[in-house]
């Protein structure tokens, strides 16, 4: 009888020991890390943001623009800058999750009075490409507004707004090639358009102008234009070629974009990102 009681006690001790081991091992086990999911990058190209309804193809209402920003937030799409593209290329790996770059062509005054407050509201950065010759004229930004925007800061000292070149006089950079009798004349034209605009913008903004947005999207991938951009200190060219960036080995001098036009549905962003 005593042997039976001893055997039962041993079974209880062994069972308790097994339970303790299982509990301890369960508590100490770390969850397996979630798999790294590489995303895509899309560049959203705007022109004029209107307070009321858009009146032409290249305008977008403030209400629709805010809807675009909410779409990015609700779909957890990270906002990055053109400089981040260099890091992507150097790392050989796309960032985790989808990303977007917000940019505006021409330098319309609506960038200051309408777009900037919404970008500040949602803490989003953006790049503004300036048609340098027109700054301070008609419905364009003034150089004082460009200066103010360039020094605007988020908490932590982050400056959200950068400026790039949309050339000096917004001409067809490739389309004008045939009008010059020599390669030297054409290169002088390109150097003027890219160099003067860069110099002007850098006079009113901190840092260096490194991104060129092609006027009319003309000349994407053209070796003469790329050489001129490199010669004048640019590190990126944004084109008007529809598409998203899917490969970390991207061509920094032929960056695709998605024009956000009057009738563009925010869901189109997801279409290019395959959301």
GIMOHU-V704746 format. One record per residue. N is the residue number from 0. PHI is phi in degrees with one decimal (* if undefined). BURIAL is 1 if it has 9 or more other ideal C-beta (glycine too) atoms within 8 Angstrom, else 0. Layout:
# GIMOHU-V704746
N,PHI,BURIAL / N,PHI,BURIAL
This chain:
# GIMOHU-V704746
0,*,0 / 1,-63.7,0 / 2,-63.0,0 / 3,-65.7,0 / 4,-63.7,0 / 5,-62.7,0 / 6,-64.1,0 / 7,-64.6,0 / 8,-63.5,0 / 9,-64.4,0 / 10,-62.3,0 / 11,-63.2,0 / 12,-64.0,0 / 13,-65.0,0 / 14,-63.8,0 / 15,-63.3,0 / 16,-63.5,0 / 17,-62.4,0 / 18,-63.2,0 / 19,-61.5,0 / 20,-62.3,0 / 21,-65.5,0 / 22,-65.4,0 / 23,-63.8,0 / 24,-66.0,0 / 25,-69.0,0 / 26,-72.3,0 / 27,-85.3,0 / 28,-70.8,0 / 29,-89.7,0 / 30,-65.3,0 / 31,-64.0,0 / 32,-63.9,0 / 33,-66.6,0 / 34,-62.9,0 / 35,-75.4,0 / 36,-107.7,0 / 37,-71.0,0 / 38,-102.9,1 / 39,-116.2,1 / 40,-124.4,1 / 41,-123.4,1 / 42,-103.2,1 / 43,-95.3,1 / 44,-106.4,1 / 45,-111.7,1 / 46,-124.0,1 / 47,-99.4,1 / 48,-106.2,1 / 49,-101.4,1 / 50,-70.3,0 / 51,-100.1,0 / 52,-68.5,0 / 53,-66.7,1 / 54,-111.0,0 / 55,-150.2,0 / 56,-55.7,0 / 57,-91.7,0 / 58,-97.0,1 / 59,-140.3,1 / 60,-69.8,1 / 61,-60.8,1 / 62,-64.3,0 / 63,-68.6,1 / 64,-62.4,1 / 65,-65.0,1 / 66,-62.9,1 / 67,-61.4,1 / 68,-63.7,1 / 69,-66.5,0 / 70,-61.3,1 / 71,-61.9,1 / 72,-65.9,1 / 73,-64.8,0 / 74,-100.8,1 / 75,53.8,0 / 76,-91.6,1 / 77,-72.5,1 / 78,-98.5,1 / 79,-124.4,1 / 80,-123.2,0 / 81,-61.6,1 / 82,-62.5,0 / 83,-66.3,1 / 84,-65.0,1 / 85,-63.5,1 / 86,-64.9,0 / 87,-61.5,1 / 88,-63.5,1 / 89,-68.6,0 / 90,-76.7,0 / 91,71.1,0 / 92,-143.1,0 / 93,-70.0,1 / 94,-66.2,1 / 95,-71.4,0 / 96,76.8,1 / 97,-78.7,1 / 98,-135.5,1 / 99,-140.2,1 / 100,-116.0,1 / 101,-100.1,1 / 102,-145.1,1 / 103,-130.4,1 / 104,-93.8,1 / 105,92.9,1 / 106,96.6,1 / 107,-64.0,1 / 108,-61.5,1 / 109,-63.4,1 / 110,-62.1,1 / 111,-86.6,1 / 112,-86.3,0 / 113,-119.6,1 / 114,-70.9,1 / 115,-58.2,1 / 116,-59.1,0 / 117,-71.0,1 / 118,-63.9,1 / 119,-65.4,1 / 120,-58.2,0 / 121,-101.9,0 / 122,55.2,0 / 123,-118.2,1 / 124,-93.1,1 / 125,-156.8,1 / 126,-115.6,1 / 127,-113.1,1 / 128,-94.3,1 / 129,-99.7,1 / 130,-80.4,1 / 131,-59.2,1 / 132,-61.9,0 / 133,-94.6,1 / 134,-64.0,1 / 135,90.9,0 / 136,-123.8,0 / 137,49.3,0 / 138,-97.5,0 / 139,-95.6,1 / 140,-59.4,1 / 141,-97.9,0 / 142,-64.6,1 / 143,-65.7,0 / 144,-69.1,1 / 145,-60.4,1 / 146,-60.9,1 / 147,-60.3,1 / 148,-63.7,1 / 149,-67.8,1 / 150,-103.0,0 / 151,-60.1,1 / 152,-131.8,0 / 153,-87.7,0 / 154,-53.7,0 / 155,98.3,0 / 156,83.1,0 / 157,-80.0,0 / 158,-93.3,1 / 159,-81.3,1 / 160,-113.2,1 / 161,-119.1,1 / 162,-128.1,1 / 163,-124.4,1 / 164,-98.5,1 / 165,-114.1,1 / 166,80.6,1 / 167,-81.0,1 / 168,-116.2,0 / 169,56.9,1 / 170,-100.4,1 / 171,-72.8,1 / 172,-67.3,1 / 173,-85.2,1 / 174,-62.7,1 / 175,-81.5,1 / 176,-54.5,0 / 177,-69.0,0 / 178,-82.0,0 / 179,-104.4,1 / 180,-79.3,0 / 181,-134.2,0 / 182,-63.1,0 / 183,-62.2,0 / 184,-64.1,1 / 185,-64.4,1 / 186,-64.6,1 / 187,-63.9,0 / 188,-61.0,1 / 189,-63.4,1 / 190,-62.5,1 / 191,-67.3,1 / 192,-60.5,1 / 193,-85.1,1 / 194,-75.8,1 / 195,-65.1,1 / 196,-62.2,1 / 197,-60.5,1 / 198,-63.1,0 / 199,-61.9,1 / 200,-63.7,1 / 201,-67.2,1 / 202,-67.0,0 / 203,-109.9,1 / 204,-133.0,1 / 205,-75.9,0 / 206,80.5,0 / 207,-113.3,0 / 208,-83.6,1 / 209,-120.6,1 / 210,-119.1,1 / 211,-112.3,1 / 212,-105.9,1 / 213,-67.3,1 / 214,-60.1,1 / 215,62.9,0 / 216,69.3,0 / 217,-80.5,1 / 218,95.7,1 / 219,-59.4,1 / 220,80.5,1 / 221,-71.5,1 / 222,-63.9,0 / 223,-67.0,1 / 224,-69.3,1 / 225,-61.8,1 / 226,-62.0,0 / 227,-65.1,1 / 228,-61.6,1 / 229,-63.4,1 / 230,-62.5,0 / 231,-99.3,1 / 232,89.7,1 / 233,-85.5,1 / 234,-115.9,0 / 235,-144.1,1 / 236,-128.2,1 / 237,-95.3,1 / 238,-102.7,1 / 239,-108.2,1 / 240,-70.9,1 / 241,-64.9,0 / 242,152.0,0 / 243,-120.0,1 / 244,-87.2,1 / 245,-117.3,0 / 246,-118.3,0 / 247,-63.4,1 / 248,-86.3,0 / 249,-79.9,1 / 250,-89.2,0 / 251,-67.7,1 / 252,-105.3,1 / 253,-153.6,1 / 254,-87.3,1 / 255,-76.1,1 / 256,-155.3,1 / 257,-123.8,1 / 258,-64.7,1 / 259,-96.2,1 / 260,-99.9,0 / 261,-51.3,1 / 262,-103.1,0 / 263,-69.1,1 / 264,-81.4,0 / 265,-53.5,1 / 266,-63.5,0 / 267,-65.0,1 / 268,-59.1,1 / 269,-63.7,1 / 270,-60.3,0 / 271,-73.2,1 / 272,-95.0,1 / 273,59.4,0 / 274,-85.7,0
